[in-house]
């Protein structure tokens, strides 16, 4: 701590040599901007959209700018599952067929880009039906994304490993119906993922713990309809997940906080690809 004499000396130096102050401010500003840019580059999420009429996956930056795309080896139909997870510690796009419960796995090859790795394909240990939800998320705190299937006819959540084998299951304290949204993420920044269910008939999001027990709920500031997409991801790299609602009639992504309010003044961004009813979307950091 400075005493009175030291404070005067510091002020005198600042007055006599104002360039030192300016230099300090410039260095501090550069360090701050570099830190933000680095965090965004490392932690920025990617958005994945699968088109059911083209059987293609579009990969976009976290601001909706298209980056690349790749074809699927299977027909993607409404009711199939789509997620981005990890297989053997490698990021993977997962496509689950609702008529055979088979999951195709796509990973990045250094020379070929995204390719179907048939050796990684696996069978789900539970039935996946048209109204169910399919995603990847960490529901046990081990930093590994499990495979999650949510049954719309029984409100049960099945948690499976990367080979499709059942790990555990639990019951949701709220109803999950066809057209509702389901996501897993840390929206309050406490380091523990929450389970979120978005009701398409009331624009309300129920927040539950990892055992399906209700914590709270909040109202979305935007309309959430059955054809829209609902996701949770850290888009800006600040360590807290945002709530995303993707409007299928405008290709617009609303970015909301844990209380359903817009995060920034511009409220969101446009996707550079068409997102239509029947398409599916996943977001991964």
Buried (B, 14 or more C-beta within 10 A) or exposed (E): EEEEEEEEEEEEEEEEEEEEEEEEEEEEEEEEEEEEEEBBEEBBBBBBBBBBEBBBBBBBBBBBEBEEBBEBEBEBBEBBBBBBBBBEEEBBBBBBBBEEBBBBBBBBEEEEEBBBBEEBBBEBBBEBBEBBBBBBBBBEEEEBBBBBBBBBEEBBBBBBEBEBEBEEBBEBBBEBBBBBBBBBBBBBEEEEBBBBBBBBEEBBBBBBBBEBEBEEBBEBBBEBBEBBBBBBBBBBBBEBBBBBBBBBEEBBBBBBBBBBEBBEEEBBBEBBBEBBEBBBBBBBB
